[in-house]
Amino acid sequence: MKKPLLLFFIFLIPFVCFSQEILSGVVRDQKTGAPLPFANIITDNGKGAITDADGKFEIDNREGEIHDLTFSYIGYHRKTVQVNPEKAFYSVGLEETPEKLQEVIVTGGENPALGIIKKAMRKRPDNDPEEALNSFKFHAYNKLVVTANPDSINGTVDSLFKENNGKKEFVKLDSTNYELKKQLSRSHLYISEKVSEYVYNQQKGRRETILATKMAGFKEPVYELIALQMQSFSFYQNSYTIFGTNYPNPIGKRGPGTYRYRILDTVPNSRNQRPAYMIYYYPRENGKTAGMEGVLYIDTESYALQKAVAQLKAVIDISASQTFEYFPAENLWFPLSKQVKIVRGENDNGIAILGSSYTGPEEKNKDSSDITSSRQDVSKLMHFISREENFDISLNTPVEIKGRGIALQITDSAHRQSEDFWRTYRKEPLTSRGKETYVVVDSIAQANKVERKVNLARKLLKGYYPLKYVDLDLRYLLKYNNYEGFRLGIGAITNTDFSSKYRLKGYSVYGTKDKKIKFGIGAAARLAKMTNTWVGASYMDDLIETGSSEFINEARSFSLFEPRLFNITMLHKTRKTSAYMEHDITAKIGAKLQFSQSNIAPTYDYRFVNNGTSYHDFKLSEVTLALQWNPFSRYMQTRHGKATMKNNYPNLTFQVTRSFRNLLESDFDFTKIDFRAMHQIKHPNRSSTSFLVKGGLAYGDIPVTHLYHASPNQPDGDAILQRFSVAGRDSFETMYFNEFFSDRYAMFQLKHHFNRFRLIGKIRPEMVLISRFAIGSVTHTEKHIGLDFKSLNKGYLESGFELNKIFKGFGLSAMYRYGPYRLPHFDDNISFKFTYYLSLGF
């Protein structure tokens, strides 16, 4: 008798220990079988849960303390189900009832749920922590895990077959799932952790300082991943961010126009028994990409959020939640925790992540070469979870924030913190699987030199190739223009492994046609890290395009080639010595002050007559002040310096230049004022509209080298195909080189980017509609000898389109010139060119 009894217990143990760790199921309408989204679930030990948008639920029961589950849904009878120790999945049907929730009385026949939402919107200033509080401070612990439950994986060795003439032929054994189950029993697929301190005051806003960070596989964190905003800080802004994509907030200004609302239930909060309305929100219209839907728990007294849940159901499913804790002294619900979970979706609907849309894989027709297997698709079992817990919360206690505009600061020692530090701040000890994940991923990353490859990719995106102490500047490798021919060269700048306080840079190039060497050198020293203050000096002996206007504090840009350079014919030799200071007034307002002395000589036949003197070459002594303001962009401070987290629009640049005659033998006295504004609007259907406004005003003794040319890009040629070249980014494609020069001008550009569409087979181009306008004038044309150019005083117009990314990065553009400067022959007004847009993002 003892042996059968022992065998019985051995058989029973797996069910008791493993099967009931997760209770799952689905809640449906008992009559129709339709799933009930976001139904409320209360366990007998006081835990709460809700179903998802498909009526499904999962409840953690690792402690084995749950014996009853009570299900409720507005308009349905409550139902209690007993937990069976041998049952893990429950299909629950609720019976409809005519009884209704005693709702808030709203006049005029308005939807009562909408009435609650409107009250929550009116009370936002009182409930939003960043409006209701003078200051706050807290710590947060975040853990990100990519994993799967090993018990859910069928770890058998599978067989692969090839279908041939309707018959299956054995190919080989496949142990992938077996090895994966074995690995997942030891460790997760990936893990990272961070400890942060958040501080806020109403004068300088909110800042996160990362005190400690660990990313499996990396000695130093990947800052681009840390900067990724997985969720908004709280659910009170007009937009809620999930993985870098903004969605209209259901209690934001656009909420009632975007969502429909329905009351699900009234439930007590498990922490303090204050009741909350459960409001279900979902999109008014179903688009091609997933819209946000979910549940808001709205406090019945203050109309503050107690909890918020958002879900996106598509090719991948994303669920994001945020809970709040009540602080009686401030009569405020403050964010306590938030979580994002990603799993593979059950449909092929598109979804927006990081501002881009993704759809499911295309169906492929099977043929005789297809490989078939009964192997379990474990990708459906994988999940990504990022959870953050807030603690040490202090409200309305004065806090000090140094500097302005930095959203994220990473301490220099964050990636070197000790285990004692981690044990102090972890909310729960790291499991053996978590510890082993670091060991496994670190060894794999080291063997495959992942950290070096990531650093290489990061530098390549900016146009650098990293070496030990210097980064080679790829902008100087190869270019072409009509004057120099092929422009071959090399450039380099020291990196932070050389020094974080000093930088040296230089370049040298050689023109195969003019057979001249050009070069530039520079050095700078950092005075203050937080304000990004540098002082430096530089010297250059090179060629500059006549009529070009440069913003001296313009952010570095890199492209494999610059198409406008191909057809430039007017350049002037410039030898310039400069001294400058860079300083961030705030992180969002950057300033640069520069003094320069230049010797300039045009490479073409030109003379400028001023005060009875004729000049071909001349000297200038200039002082330039430039300001760059990006009011909505987000920045972070790392041990390498300031970096952009997210570039939001508009971007505004202002610059004034003053040349002083007789200062260091300067020949001319003039002033130039330049302005540029860039803006972009992203539409709900993921298309976008961009605007560019640019202008300049110059007065005084202005030679043609310092006039404005409005960025023309039409080479000479009698026929359309003779003018065929590569289109620029923001240039006038039908305006001929050297056709117009101005001493005051303004240009406006409008672009509308449509989503990519299927043209033929795998060809999915992106269509862009473009319209450009420029107007300007020029005075004292009689002073410019040797050049024949026109004024833009009548207004220049061109419109057309681009079909980009037809093949790899290549596409086509067609533009048409019209209006007052339309040319007599029809084909002279047409520009037909290549486009090239290469995306190098992660």
C-alpha atoms as one frame of an Amber mdcrd trajectory, in Angstrom:
protein
   0.000   0.000   0.000   2.833   2.368   0.738   4.303   2.185  -2.760   1.061
   3.029  -4.630   0.430   5.858  -2.172   3.950   7.248  -2.773   3.454   7.075
  -6.537   0.134   8.891  -6.148   1.799  11.802  -4.326   4.651  11.909  -6.847
   2.057  12.134  -9.618   0.092  14.840  -7.764   3.051  17.095  -6.844   3.573
  18.567 -10.351  -0.064  19.653 -10.531   0.009  21.250  -7.093   3.375  22.997
  -7.582   3.237  24.125 -11.204  -0.201  23.936 -12.785  -1.816  26.515 -10.519
   0.919  29.141 -10.579  -1.104  31.048 -13.202  -4.908  31.010 -13.305  -6.095
  31.992 -16.773  -9.290  32.017 -18.763 -11.834  34.060 -20.673 -15.054  35.840
 -19.670 -17.948  35.806 -22.151 -21.584  36.745 -22.522 -23.355  33.527 -21.544
 -25.980  33.907 -24.282 -24.005  35.229 -27.272 -20.533  33.945 -26.420 -19.080
  37.404 -27.102 -16.012  38.212 -24.962 -16.493  40.859 -22.261 -13.541  43.271
 -22.368 -12.165  44.579 -19.074 -14.523  42.637 -16.813 -13.701  43.027 -13.130
 -12.263  40.102 -11.140 -11.902  39.982  -7.333 -10.136  37.112  -5.568 -11.105
  35.882  -2.106  -7.763  37.134  -0.717  -8.456  40.703  -1.861  -6.482  40.841
  -5.110  -8.019  42.559  -8.121  -7.672  41.978 -11.854  -9.458  42.700 -15.091
  -9.795  40.933 -18.417  -8.102  42.345 -21.490  -9.714  43.673 -24.657 -10.497
  40.078 -25.723 -12.002  39.076 -22.381  -8.915  37.050 -21.386  -7.262  37.125
 -17.987  -4.239  35.807 -16.082  -3.875  35.866 -12.273  -0.724  34.978 -10.371
  -1.414  32.209  -7.827   2.110  31.076  -7.009   1.332  31.294  -3.288  -1.746
  29.070  -3.700  -3.866  31.456  -1.608  -6.702  31.964  -4.110  -9.791  29.795
  -3.625 -12.575  31.887  -5.219 -12.823  34.243  -8.204 -15.714  36.728  -8.403
 -16.533  38.176 -11.825 -18.610  41.327 -12.393 -19.565  43.423 -15.409 -22.037
  46.264 -15.734 -25.405  44.940 -16.874 -24.556  41.362 -15.843 -25.070  39.275
 -12.705 -22.006  38.729 -10.535 -20.633  35.230 -10.579 -18.289  33.463  -8.158
 -16.216  30.504  -9.349 -14.339  28.177  -7.026 -10.712  27.468  -7.894 -10.088
  23.797  -8.615  -6.563  22.691  -7.587  -6.366  20.581 -10.748  -7.680  23.241
 -13.131  -5.738  26.146 -14.582  -8.075  27.509 -17.327 -11.585  28.844 -16.719
 -14.227  29.792 -19.259 -16.740  31.959 -17.441 -20.135  32.984 -18.806 -21.995
  35.935 -17.272 -25.761  36.299 -17.509 -27.169  39.638 -18.593 -29.441  41.516
 -16.200 -31.591  44.621 -16.650 -30.111  46.103 -13.470 -27.907  49.100 -14.102
 -25.139  50.749 -12.162 -26.359  53.682 -10.065 -24.639  56.295 -12.162 -23.826
  59.946 -11.743 -26.859  62.012 -12.626 -26.139  63.913 -15.811 -28.704  66.236
 -17.351 -29.616  66.415 -20.988 -29.518  62.690 -21.683 -25.727  62.623 -21.938
 -23.841  59.337 -21.745 -23.119  59.032 -17.977 -19.625  57.670 -18.677 -18.870
  60.745 -20.781 -20.124  62.902 -17.919 -17.619  61.284 -15.566 -14.822  61.770
 -18.123 -15.651  65.455 -18.502 -15.540  65.918 -14.732 -12.165  64.146 -14.651
 -10.954  66.507 -17.396 -12.101  69.593 -15.471 -10.378  68.309 -12.320  -7.042
  67.580 -14.058  -5.301  70.697 -12.662  -6.204  69.559  -9.137  -5.178  65.931
  -9.696  -2.136  66.140 -11.964   0.889  65.872  -9.616   2.924  68.263 -11.791
   0.240  70.953 -11.514  -1.128  70.352  -8.025   2.249  70.040  -6.236   5.009
  72.585  -5.804   7.625  69.819  -5.759   8.143  66.103  -5.265  10.940  63.584
  -5.025  11.099  59.778  -5.094  13.203  56.770  -6.067  12.211  54.187  -8.668
  13.397  50.679  -9.457  12.842  49.358 -12.983  13.355  45.825 -14.237  12.995
  44.769 -17.862  12.777  41.071 -18.735  12.336  39.186 -22.018  11.321  35.636
 -21.196   8.802  32.798 -21.435   7.459  30.271 -18.971   9.527  27.105 -19.583
   6.611  24.945 -18.430   4.548  26.252 -21.366   7.087  24.983 -23.924   6.862
  21.476 -25.312  10.517  20.505 -25.073  10.456  17.527 -27.414  12.771  17.024
 -30.360  10.747  17.681 -33.534  11.049  16.373 -37.065  11.359  18.582 -40.129
   9.848  17.438 -43.427   9.908  18.758 -46.984   6.749  18.587 -49.041   7.351
  17.081 -52.478   4.498  16.176 -54.840   2.051  16.077 -51.954   4.232  13.768
 -49.867   6.314  14.556 -46.801   9.957  13.625 -46.922  11.954  13.574 -43.701
  14.792  16.136 -43.648  16.270  16.271 -40.142  15.571  16.395 -36.434  15.022
  19.810 -34.877  15.970  20.321 -31.234  15.349  24.099 -31.151  12.440  23.971
 -28.704  14.212  21.391 -26.574  17.274  23.634 -26.232  15.111  26.715 -25.648
  13.142  25.037 -22.858  16.411  23.910 -21.297  17.831  27.434 -21.480  14.680
  29.122 -20.163  14.691  26.790 -17.179  18.067  28.330 -16.231  17.672  31.947
 -17.314  15.573  34.527 -19.094  16.393  35.631 -22.624  17.312  39.141 -21.511
  17.293  41.368 -18.420  18.158  44.935 -17.477  17.704  47.010 -14.327  17.973
  50.622 -13.287  17.554  52.716 -10.148  16.497  56.331 -10.603  15.827  59.406
  -8.551  13.036  61.672  -9.797  12.855  65.297  -8.677  10.412  68.019  -9.684
   9.686  71.634  -8.972   7.433  74.007 -10.869  10.286  76.348 -11.816  12.518
  73.805 -13.590  10.226  70.861 -14.298  10.968  67.175 -13.813  14.310  65.384
 -14.048  15.229  61.736 -13.799  18.732  60.933 -12.540  19.834  57.348 -13.096
  21.872  56.263 -10.089  22.505  52.688 -11.240  21.983  50.719 -14.423  22.738
  47.175 -15.558  22.133  45.930 -19.088  22.930  42.296 -19.796  25.685  42.066
 -22.405  27.010  45.609 -21.914  29.616  47.049 -19.578  28.355  50.559 -20.330
  24.653  51.070 -21.033  23.251  51.747 -24.488  22.113  55.315 -23.916  19.728
  55.276 -26.867  17.746  52.473 -25.189  17.738  54.211 -21.825  16.415  57.346
 -23.541  13.495  55.442 -25.079  10.288  56.544 -23.386   8.272  53.362 -22.902
   5.511  55.125 -20.953   4.559  58.625 -19.943   5.326  59.698 -16.387   1.620
  59.940 -15.606  -1.733  59.653 -17.351  -2.586  63.362 -17.134  -0.956  64.840
 -20.245  -2.958  65.450 -23.436  -1.017  62.609 -25.096   0.029  59.302 -23.580
   3.305  57.833 -24.831   3.786  54.109 -25.378   7.107  53.065 -26.913   7.854
  56.468 -28.355   4.456  56.894 -30.042   1.974  59.458 -28.742  -1.707  58.538
 -28.445  -4.562  60.895 -27.512  -5.190  60.631 -23.772  -8.789  59.560 -22.987
  -8.986  62.376 -20.395  -7.021  64.815 -22.574  -8.372  67.570 -24.807  -8.773
  65.233 -27.793 -10.214  62.382 -25.712 -13.989  62.833 -26.287 -13.430  63.293
 -30.010 -11.235  60.190 -30.263 -12.865  57.669 -27.919 -16.224  56.288 -26.858
 -16.818  55.595 -23.167 -18.847  53.077 -21.173 -19.206  52.418 -17.438 -18.206
  48.879 -16.508 -18.540  48.857 -12.723 -17.944  50.645  -9.466 -15.225  48.957
  -7.443 -13.474  49.651  -4.110  -9.771  50.362  -4.087  -8.005  47.557  -2.251
  -5.639  49.993  -0.468  -8.136  52.312   1.210 -11.580  51.174   0.036 -12.275
  54.462  -1.768 -14.586  53.467  -4.634 -13.779  54.135  -8.286 -15.738  54.200
 -11.506 -14.447  51.714 -14.065 -14.706  53.529 -17.414 -14.035  51.543 -20.587
 -12.710  53.658 -23.478 -12.186  52.551 -27.079 -11.576  54.279 -30.439 -14.503
  55.827 -32.266 -13.049  54.611 -35.559 -10.936  51.576 -36.377  -7.926  52.562
 -38.453  -5.274  50.545 -40.247  -3.045  50.828 -37.184  -4.071  49.850 -33.678
  -5.730  52.460 -31.516  -5.531  52.634 -27.750  -8.315  51.149 -25.635  -8.523
  50.314 -21.968  -9.992  51.126 -18.571  -9.736  54.121 -16.273 -10.389  53.758
 -12.549 -11.703  57.209 -11.599 -12.077  58.127  -7.936 -15.758  58.810  -7.143
 -14.880  61.712  -4.811 -12.028  63.624  -6.436 -12.326  62.298 -10.019  -8.618
  61.511  -9.938  -7.121  58.411 -11.505  -6.599  55.453  -9.198  -5.420  53.231
 -12.035  -5.191  53.394 -15.836  -4.893  50.542 -18.334  -4.156  50.893 -22.061
  -3.954  48.155 -24.679  -2.967  47.987 -28.345  -4.097  44.854 -30.200  -2.281
  44.217 -33.480   0.561  42.193 -34.978   1.980  42.577 -31.481  -0.114  43.235
 -28.388   1.009  45.932 -25.987  -0.568  46.447 -22.585   0.443  49.387 -20.411
  -0.825  50.094 -16.918  -0.234  52.652 -14.208  -1.357  52.622 -10.578  -1.635
  55.524  -8.149  -1.495  55.755  -4.345  -3.601  58.136  -2.247  -1.811  60.661
  -0.026  -4.400  62.073   2.449  -2.322  65.095   3.544  -2.203  66.424  -0.035
  -5.554  64.858  -1.012  -3.783  63.537  -4.104  -3.344  60.261  -5.966   0.357
  59.972  -6.889   1.923  57.503  -9.409   3.085  54.359  -7.595   3.970  51.875
 -10.349   3.731  51.292 -14.071   4.189  48.328 -16.382   4.444  47.578 -20.086
   3.983  44.070 -21.468   4.440  42.981 -25.094   3.424  39.642 -26.601   2.880
  38.443 -30.131  -0.526  39.468 -31.441  -3.237  37.313 -32.918  -3.934  39.460
 -35.988  -1.938  41.278 -38.653  -3.209  44.787 -37.959  -0.572  47.489 -38.056
   0.825  49.144 -34.964   2.907  52.271 -34.417   6.143  51.938 -32.453   8.763
  54.691 -32.214   6.739  56.741 -34.681   6.761  54.083 -37.433   4.047  51.664
 -38.489   4.532  47.904 -38.593   2.284  45.267 -40.103   2.172  41.496 -40.033
   4.282  39.335 -42.372   3.112  38.852 -45.914   1.594  35.522 -46.826   3.803
  33.354 -48.970   2.699  30.677 -51.392   4.065  27.309 -50.487   5.891  25.258
 -53.070   7.721  21.950 -53.154  10.669  23.398 -51.257   8.652  24.366 -48.154
   9.802  22.891 -44.855   7.004  21.680 -42.582   6.991  20.673 -38.961   4.593
  20.153 -36.097   6.975  22.132 -33.901   5.342  24.444 -31.357   5.536  28.142
 -32.282   7.232  29.436 -29.132   7.237  33.046 -30.371   3.626  33.205 -29.168
   4.812  32.360 -25.650   7.556  34.977 -25.433   6.852  38.212 -23.621   8.587
  41.477 -22.815   7.839  43.055 -19.432   9.116  46.338 -18.058   7.915  47.209
 -14.551   8.798  50.242 -12.464   8.070  50.690  -8.747   8.202  54.101  -7.014
   9.224  54.406  -3.353  10.592  56.935  -0.830   7.945  59.345  -2.106   8.170
  62.864  -0.667   5.625  65.514  -1.687   5.909  69.309  -1.422   9.393  69.048
   0.055  11.743  71.663  -1.493  14.128  70.171  -4.057  17.051  71.709  -5.938
  17.581  71.089  -9.667  20.792  72.344 -11.270  20.499  73.590 -14.836  17.371
  73.719 -16.988  15.932  71.572 -19.741  17.744  68.272 -19.031  15.112  65.531
 -18.753  17.492  62.664 -17.976  20.858  62.641 -16.232  23.029  59.525 -15.931
  25.675  59.607 -13.231  29.197  58.714 -14.327  29.285  55.761 -11.889  25.814
  54.410 -12.773  27.178  51.360 -14.600  29.725  50.594 -11.869  27.516  50.331
  -8.767  28.234  47.544  -6.254  25.955  44.640  -5.382  25.404  46.198  -1.951
  23.914  49.229  -3.699  21.612  47.021  -5.780  20.462  45.012  -2.773  19.505
  48.261  -1.066  17.297  49.501  -3.892  15.850  46.344  -5.449  12.215  45.908
  -4.453  12.717  42.148  -4.314  15.856  39.975  -4.521  17.004  38.947  -7.972
  15.998  35.351  -8.687  18.461  32.661  -9.682  17.092  32.876 -13.251  17.739
  36.628 -13.250  21.302  36.227 -11.996  22.016  33.520 -14.547  20.649  35.735
 -17.337  23.442  38.250 -16.759  26.033  35.453 -16.860  24.663  33.874 -20.064
  24.014  37.094 -22.015  27.332  38.647 -20.949  29.254  35.621 -22.225  27.349
  35.565 -25.531  27.807  39.318 -26.037  31.505  39.130 -25.237  32.054  36.223
 -27.612  30.285  38.082 -30.428  31.765  41.520 -29.595  28.253  42.961 -29.386
  29.251  46.070 -27.436  31.825  47.070 -30.044  29.322  46.470 -32.858  26.697
  48.618 -31.149  29.232  51.403 -30.608  30.273  51.119 -34.247  26.656  51.381
 -35.415  26.047  54.372 -33.137  29.062  56.223 -34.549  28.313  55.282 -38.176
  24.853  56.822 -37.861  26.569  60.128 -37.083  29.161  59.726 -39.817  32.109
  58.523 -37.748  34.212  55.369 -37.698  35.570  54.824 -34.166  39.182  54.008
 -33.395  40.832  53.902 -29.973  41.173  57.610 -29.201  39.852  59.259 -32.372
  36.820  58.880 -34.621  37.379  59.135 -38.360  35.020  61.663 -39.957  33.378
  59.948 -42.947  32.084  63.231 -44.418  35.476  63.902 -45.990  36.099  60.530
 -47.673  34.634  61.206 -51.114  32.651  64.026 -52.733  32.367  65.516 -56.200
  31.780  68.968 -57.701  32.450  70.637 -61.034  35.362  72.723 -59.778  37.387
  70.201 -57.748  36.299  67.039 -59.529  36.531  64.178 -57.051  37.220  65.540
 -53.584  39.155  62.881 -51.651  40.108  63.286 -48.020  40.175  62.197 -44.417
  39.107  63.794 -41.152  39.212  62.887 -37.471  38.086  64.101 -34.049  39.181
  62.907 -30.629  36.608  60.975 -28.594  35.899  60.688 -24.863  38.435  57.876
 -24.476  41.035  60.522 -25.294  39.424  63.169 -23.085  35.947  64.315 -22.049
  37.226  67.860 -21.388  39.321  68.528 -24.491  38.812  67.825 -28.173  40.995
  68.119 -31.240  39.834  67.822 -34.828  41.160  68.198 -38.311  40.714  67.230
 -41.954  42.536  67.345 -45.256  41.125  66.912 -48.773  42.470  66.894 -52.311
  40.697  67.858 -55.542  41.535  65.693 -58.550  40.560  68.480 -60.975  41.991
  71.615 -59.365  44.867  69.594 -57.850  44.789  71.595 -54.618  44.941  70.485
 -50.979  42.480  72.015 -48.514  42.448  71.489 -44.773  41.081  72.552 -41.433
  42.139  72.145 -37.792  40.546  72.988 -34.452  40.793  72.574 -30.678  38.353
  73.183 -27.829  38.139  72.850 -24.046  35.035  72.258 -21.948  34.483  74.729
 -19.104  31.204  73.339 -17.693  29.533  69.995 -18.331  25.965  70.799 -17.238
  25.745  73.910 -19.447  27.769  72.312 -22.275  30.129  75.300 -22.282  33.135
  75.075 -24.624  35.730  77.544 -25.821  37.736  76.825 -28.931  39.628  78.018
 -31.975  39.876  76.781 -35.557  41.543  77.478 -38.876  40.420  76.455 -42.346
  41.772  76.844 -45.879  38.997  75.537 -48.128  36.303  76.328 -50.696  32.804
  77.631 -49.835  29.803  77.824 -52.151  28.945  81.362 -53.144  25.560  82.472
 -51.828  25.294  79.745 -49.201  24.211  80.663 -45.684  25.581  78.626 -42.812
  24.234  78.536 -39.261  27.335  78.199 -37.110  25.509  76.218 -34.372  23.706
  73.878 -36.751  23.530  70.268 -35.565  25.813  67.889 -37.374  24.189  66.032
 -40.272  25.585  63.164 -42.292  24.641  61.609 -45.613  26.551  59.272 -47.877
  26.668  61.972 -50.513  25.372  65.512 -50.966  23.622  65.763 -54.351  23.681
  69.573 -54.654  27.474  69.562 -54.633  27.635  67.738 -57.971  26.622  70.745
 -60.087  27.958  73.709 -58.108  30.033  76.004 -60.322  30.625  79.086 -58.137
  32.958  78.654 -55.166  35.221  81.060 -53.344  38.510  80.273 -51.629  38.412
  81.037 -47.930  41.154  81.136 -45.325  39.428  81.696 -41.968  40.677  81.911
 -38.391  37.993  81.681 -35.711  37.615  81.785 -31.940  34.316  80.825 -30.364
  32.335  79.965 -27.255  29.435  77.500 -27.100  27.019  77.639 -24.176  23.583
  76.241 -23.378  21.433  78.956 -21.815  19.121  76.050 -21.068  19.334  72.544
 -22.513  16.745  73.651 -25.082  18.398  76.972 -25.967  21.921  76.699 -27.321
  24.087  79.723 -28.090  27.347  80.195 -29.972  29.397  83.378 -30.180  32.181
  83.488 -32.774  34.772  85.970 -33.965  36.437  85.227 -37.319  38.894  86.832
 -39.691  38.761  85.687 -43.340  40.647  86.146 -46.578  38.292  85.481 -49.499
  39.008  85.104 -53.214  36.325  84.008 -55.744  37.370  81.282 -58.200  35.396
  82.985 -61.002  35.640  86.298 -62.810  33.990  88.768 -60.447  34.650  92.216
 -58.990  32.742  94.122 -56.307  32.795  97.930 -56.579  32.480  99.769 -53.284
  33.187 103.435 -52.609  35.018 103.728 -55.915  37.298 100.744 -55.223  37.078
  97.480 -57.179  37.640  94.254 -55.209  38.253  90.743 -56.456  39.671  89.329
 -53.237  39.043  90.907 -49.845  39.241  90.517 -46.073  36.415  90.309 -43.517
  36.374  90.553 -39.726  33.056  89.207 -38.419  31.279  88.629 -35.111  28.433
  86.112 -35.201  25.862  85.190 -32.559  23.623  82.185 -33.165  20.754  80.841
 -31.062  19.072  77.452 -31.458  15.763  76.862 -29.646  14.038  73.461 -29.596
  11.284  74.053 -27.014   9.769  70.565 -27.049  12.821  68.365 -27.615  14.124
  66.175 -24.780  17.788  65.930 -23.769  19.921  63.755 -21.537  23.290  64.217
 -19.858  25.670  61.245 -19.976  29.322  60.906 -19.032  30.084  61.709 -22.690
  28.122  64.973 -22.573  24.735  66.232 -23.703  22.722  64.092 -26.136  19.289
  64.352 -27.743  16.677  61.904 -26.430  13.925  62.935 -28.839  13.840  65.739
 -31.378  10.396  67.325 -31.274   9.221  70.248 -33.347   9.282  73.165 -33.926
  13.041  73.851 -34.219  13.967  77.546 -34.386  17.329  79.082 -35.315  18.304
  82.762 -35.258  21.668  84.248 -36.245  23.103  87.719 -36.600  26.489  88.512
 -38.215  28.278  91.835 -38.149  31.315  92.650 -40.307  33.434  95.629 -39.196
  35.354  97.650 -41.782  38.965  98.515 -40.893  39.018  96.006 -38.016  42.102
  93.840 -38.686  42.177  95.265 -42.249  38.575  94.235 -42.965  37.308  95.756
 -46.224  33.515  95.820 -45.753  30.948  96.873 -43.219  27.675  94.923 -43.273
  25.063  93.119 -41.149  23.274  89.847 -41.855  20.252  88.476 -39.962  19.204
  84.899 -40.669  16.256  82.860 -39.453  15.016  79.298 -39.910  11.968  77.458
 -38.534  11.195  73.777 -39.031   7.998  72.075 -37.948   6.367  68.695 -38.456
   2.849  67.443 -37.747   2.244  63.714 -37.454  -1.320  62.748 -38.297  -3.347
  59.925 -36.667  -3.064  57.828 -39.868   0.778  58.014 -39.515   1.235  60.354
 -42.463   3.036  63.621 -41.731   3.246  67.206 -42.926   6.452  69.228 -42.604
   7.074  72.950 -42.939  10.274  74.878 -43.540  10.530  78.664 -43.351  13.895
  80.261 -43.979  14.943  83.833 -44.612  17.690  86.399 -44.438  18.212  90.129
 -44.390  21.554  91.696 -45.321  22.424  95.357 -45.569  25.630  97.276 -46.029
  28.562  96.482 -48.338  27.609  92.942 -49.428  29.719  91.126 -52.079  28.049
  88.295 -53.979  29.853  85.697 -51.846  27.651  86.742 -48.903  24.354  87.217
 -50.727  21.618  84.512 -50.617  20.957  82.056 -53.435  17.850  80.187 -52.064
  19.480  76.760 -52.666  19.032  76.072 -56.418  19.610  72.561 -57.793  18.925
  72.644 -61.553  22.034  72.077 -63.711  22.309  73.564 -67.197  21.100  71.462
 -70.111  18.905  71.903 -73.175  16.871  68.716 -72.617  15.233  67.230 -69.513
  17.478  64.163 -69.473  20.577  66.348 -69.796  19.576  67.928 -66.479  18.889
  64.567 -64.827  20.747  64.347 -61.495  19.950  63.729 -57.828  17.377  65.820
 -55.961  18.349  67.643 -52.781  16.479  67.619 -49.482  15.151  71.184 -49.345
  16.457  72.746 -52.562  14.611  74.334 -55.489  14.889  71.608 -58.124  13.781
  73.757 -61.078  15.848  76.838 -60.164  19.072  77.003 -62.191  22.404  77.489
 -60.462  23.452  81.167 -60.222  20.100  82.308 -61.647  19.062  84.408 -58.627
  20.883  86.187 -55.813  19.283  88.320 -53.082  20.300  90.481 -50.166  16.953
  89.826 -48.516  14.787  86.801 -49.132  12.296  84.370 -47.608  11.435  80.848
 -48.681   8.634  78.504 -47.636   8.432  74.759 -48.207   5.521  72.399 -47.571
   5.869  68.601 -47.737   3.229  65.978 -47.081   4.491  62.414 -46.580   1.972
  59.658 -47.273   2.317  56.161 -45.840   4.150  53.682 -48.029   1.865  51.788
 -50.417   2.175  48.671 -52.543   2.906  49.490 -56.176   4.009  46.218 -57.767
   5.057  43.097 -55.902   7.495  44.058 -53.153   7.851  47.644 -54.377   6.378
  49.873 -51.658   7.299  53.511 -52.359   6.561  56.533 -50.224   4.843  59.434
 -51.971   5.687  62.982 -50.932   3.850  66.034 -52.282   6.022  69.154 -52.329
   5.422  72.849 -52.870   8.031  75.615 -52.550   7.890  79.394 -52.723  10.646
  82.036 -52.541  10.631  85.805 -52.728  13.472  88.291 -52.435  15.181  91.380
 -53.746  18.665  92.732 -54.363  19.899  96.319 -54.282  22.867  97.939 -56.007
  23.243  95.327 -58.734  25.588  97.770 -60.423  28.226  96.991 -57.789  28.512
  93.363 -58.957  30.727  93.227 -62.040  31.129  90.064 -64.103  27.919  88.300
 -63.041  24.450  88.415 -64.547  21.717  87.387 -62.121  18.075  88.216 -61.433
  16.027  89.259 -58.423  13.279  87.158 -56.771  10.968  90.118 -56.235   8.080
  88.572 -58.222   7.955  85.347 -56.238   9.242  81.957 -57.371   6.999  78.855
 -57.327   7.528  75.145 -57.927   5.502  72.046 -57.025   5.740  68.342 -57.628
   6.201  65.010 -55.953   8.717  62.373 -54.929   8.309  58.609 -55.068  10.955
  57.576 -52.576  12.401  54.177 -51.647  11.272  52.422 -54.801  14.412  50.278
 -54.722  16.509  50.302 -51.559  16.966  54.031 -50.872  16.463  55.148 -54.494
  13.379  56.872 -55.878  12.287  59.468 -58.421  11.127  63.075 -58.258   9.315
  65.359 -60.675   8.943  69.116 -60.102   7.351  71.869 -62.217   8.215  75.584
 -62.259   5.303  77.993 -62.609   4.222  81.526 -61.765   5.993  84.782 -62.677
   9.332  83.069 -63.383   7.915  80.340 -65.617  10.238  79.892 -68.646   8.934
  80.157 -72.246   9.660  76.530 -73.183   7.564  73.974 -71.306  10.316  71.391
 -70.793  12.708  74.020 -69.343  10.321  74.253 -66.360  10.517  70.533 -65.563
  12.940  68.777 -63.244  13.094  64.980 -63.316  15.642  63.425 -60.929  16.682
  60.574 -58.686  16.056  60.745 -54.963  18.054  58.901 -52.347  16.986  58.416
 -48.736  18.945  55.834 -46.812  17.553  54.932 -43.392  20.245  53.809 -40.951
  18.142  53.588 -37.770  18.120  50.658 -35.350
